[in-house]
Amino acid sequence: MQDAFRPKWVIVIAFYNEANFIAPTVQAALRQDRDDIMLVCVDNASTDTSPQIVADAIAGQPRACLVTETNQGHTFALRRGLAIAEELGAANIAFWDADTFYPPHYISRADALLGANQRTVGVQAFDIYGPFDSFKNRIIRHRMALTASLLTGQGHTGTFGQCFRIAPLVACGGPKSDDWPFVLYDHELIHRVLKVGRLTHAADHVCWPAPRRTQKGHVRWNLTERLLYALTPYAVKDWFFYRFLSPRLRARGMFEAGLRVRDWE
């Protein structure tokens, strides 16, 4: 890292055993259409060749680094990335997943959506699969944007599509919550972020996760839980997460560590 460089944005790619996917994601970060970005890749104790793949991909790139987080869990790695972003004095942070493709204008679009209004503290990008402008994806993108506009008290994307201003993100506790050791931490994070500001989105702000993400049924909430999440007003979301959903996930053993078991691949 260059001491003199103070980025406006930091992209954090937290990864664990992503040798088959991570190279294109790193390249997508390096090809963003602006020069005020620092790329921070956080290896979460991988046992495959993904750390070496990342090291090779960022070799000679002064605005990219690779660090290791030995505490096992995605949110530990995200917290490490946030700490580095704070040290660099960055204003904004983007969480990326290692198996997801991001267009070259992704950060520029997020920056424009954040705008100058400090009450807007985060941006959500929607996930799509296949061509951006296909008839199917036009419908999907606009449907997701409409849903997000109507249901403003909840999350509409995973951490792979989340960008934040760093100050309010830190103020709400950051991506790692000791009170939430479960899966679905992306939605719980959004719940806490909404306590300090509002989120924004756009139908054209998207990314492309790997199709395998549609197969993780064993770490998902059930239909009743999803419906209740959508139907409860924000004023009772504390109850939903910490009184209703938390004991149910605990009883089913749906802890964050379970995401490291890739039986869905």
NORNORPE-V854953 format. One record per residue. PSI is psi as a letter, one per 20 degrees, with the letter a starting at -180 (none if undefined). OMEGA is omega in degrees with one decimal (* if undefined). D_CENTER is the distance of its C-alpha to the mean C-alpha in Angstrom with 2 decimals. Layout:
PSI:OMEGA:D_CENTER  PSI:OMEGA:D_CENTER
This chain:
q:179.0:22.83  p:-176.7:25.30  h:-174.7:26.38  i:-175.0:27.46  p:176.6:24.23  o:-175.9:22.16  q:169.8:19.08  h:-177.9:17.83  q:167.7:14.29  p:171.8:12.55  p:176.9:10.06  o:172.8:8.77  o:177.1:8.91  p:-173.1:9.34  q:174.7:11.71  o:176.8:14.57  l:-178.5:17.40  k:-176.5:15.93  h:-176.7:19.21  i:-171.9:19.50  h:-160.8:16.33  h:-176.1:15.06  g:178.9:17.82  h:179.7:17.04  g:176.9:13.40  g:178.7:14.92  h:177.7:17.61  h:177.5:15.42  g:-178.8:14.07  i:-178.0:17.73  j:176.5:18.94  q:-169.2:17.19  k:177.0:20.07  r:-173.4:20.28  j:179.7:21.41  k:-176.0:19.74  p:168.1:16.62  p:176.9:16.28  p:177.6:14.33  o:177.9:13.62  p:-176.2:13.35  o:176.9:13.35  p:-177.8:15.44  m:176.7:15.20  l:178.1:18.91  q:177.0:19.01  j:177.4:22.44  a:-174.6:22.45  j:-175.3:22.84  h:177.2:19.24  g:178.9:19.74  h:177.2:22.87  g:178.7:21.33  g:-179.9:18.82  g:178.8:21.76  h:-175.8:23.86  h:-176.3:21.37  j:179.3:20.99  p:-179.8:24.66  j:179.4:26.38  o:-175.4:23.30  i:-178.2:23.85  k:176.5:20.49  q:178.3:18.48  r:177.4:18.61  p:176.7:18.01  r:-179.5:18.06  p:173.2:18.30  o:-173.7:17.05  h:173.6:19.61  p:-170.0:18.41  p:-179.5:17.08  p:-174.9:13.79  h:-177.5:10.12  h:173.6:9.91  g:-179.5:12.98  h:177.1:11.55  h:178.4:8.68  h:177.6:11.70  g:178.7:13.79  h:177.6:11.75  g:179.3:11.89  g:178.4:15.56  g:178.1:16.27  h:177.3:14.85  g:179.6:17.19  h:-179.5:19.99  i:-178.6:19.74  k:-179.8:20.09  q:179.0:17.17  h:-171.7:16.61  q:-178.9:13.02  q:175.8:9.75  p:175.5:6.97  p:178.1:4.04  q:172.4:5.32  q:-171.2:6.65  i:-179.4:10.38  k:-173.6:11.83  q:177.1:10.50  p:179.5:12.72  p:-179.1:12.13  r:-176.4:15.38  h:-179.0:17.21  j:-173.5:16.98  g:-178.3:13.22  h:177.6:13.13  g:179.0:16.60  g:177.4:15.76  h:179.6:12.96  g:179.5:15.63  h:179.9:18.24  h:175.8:16.46  g:176.8:15.94  b:-175.8:19.61  i:-178.1:22.01  o:-175.2:21.81  i:174.9:20.37  h:174.7:20.02  o:-171.6:17.03  i:-178.4:14.28  r:179.9:11.08  p:176.2:10.32  p:174.6:8.86  q:-178.0:9.25  q:178.1:11.04  p:175.6:11.32  r:-177.8:14.88  p:-177.0:17.20  a:-173.2:20.23  p:-177.8:21.73  g:-171.5:20.12  k:173.7:23.46  q:-180.0:24.93  g:-179.7:26.59  g:-176.3:24.33  h:172.5:21.09  g:178.1:22.69  g:-178.0:23.36  g:-177.2:19.93  g:-178.0:18.18  h:175.2:20.72  g:178.7:20.77  h:178.7:17.06  g:178.2:17.63  g:179.1:20.72  g:179.8:19.20  h:178.5:16.52  h:-179.1:19.52  g:-177.5:21.57  m:-173.2:19.27  i:-176.7:17.87  k:-178.9:17.64  r:179.3:14.68  q:180.0:11.18  j:175.6:11.26  r:176.3:7.97  a:180.0:5.50  h:179.3:2.01  h:-176.8:3.33  k:-175.5:4.83  p:172.9:4.34  q:-176.8:7.10  q:159.9:9.66  p:-172.0:13.19  g:-176.1:13.54  g:178.0:16.70  h:176.4:15.70  g:176.4:12.52  h:-177.5:15.07  h:-178.9:17.57  j:175.1:15.77  i:178.1:15.30  a:-173.8:11.95  i:-178.8:9.14  o:176.8:12.11  p:178.5:14.71  i:178.5:17.99  i:-176.9:18.94  n:-179.5:16.24  j:-169.6:16.51  r:167.0:15.65  r:-177.7:13.32  k:178.6:11.51  h:177.5:10.02  g:179.0:7.09  h:178.1:10.21  h:176.2:12.08  g:179.0:9.81  h:178.3:10.25  g:-179.8:13.86  h:179.2:14.37  h:-178.3:12.97  i:175.3:15.40  i:-177.1:18.15  i:-180.0:18.08  a:-177.6:17.49  r:179.6:16.48  r:175.3:13.75  r:-176.0:14.61  r:173.9:14.02  q:-178.0:16.36  i:-179.4:17.59  j:-179.8:17.47  o:-170.1:13.85  r:170.1:12.42  r:-173.3:11.09  n:175.2:12.71  r:175.9:11.29  q:-178.5:14.19  h:-179.6:16.60  i:-178.9:16.65  i:179.0:13.67  j:-171.9:16.37  j:-173.0:18.44  l:-174.9:16.74  h:-175.2:19.25  i:177.8:20.13  k:-179.7:16.91  q:172.9:16.62  r:-177.4:18.34  r:-173.8:21.63  g:179.4:22.91  g:-179.1:24.54  h:179.1:21.47  g:179.8:19.39  g:-180.0:22.37  h:176.3:22.92  g:-178.3:19.37  h:-172.1:20.03  h:-178.7:23.57  p:176.3:23.41  q:-176.0:23.45  h:-177.5:21.09  h:-179.9:24.11  j:179.9:24.13  h:173.3:20.45  g:178.0:21.22  g:-176.7:23.83  g:-176.4:21.66  g:-165.3:19.04  i:178.4:21.39  h:-176.7:24.72  g:-171.7:24.18  g:-176.7:21.03  g:-179.7:20.91  h:178.8:24.40  g:177.9:23.90  h:178.4:20.92  g:-179.0:22.91  h:179.6:25.95  i:179.5:24.23  k:-176.3:22.80  m:179.4:19.19  q:-178.5:17.80  h:-178.7:14.58  h:179.6:16.94  i:179.0:17.86  i:178.2:14.78  i:175.7:16.54  o:-170.7:19.43  l:179.2:18.88  i:177.9:21.79  i:179.8:20.01  none:*:20.01
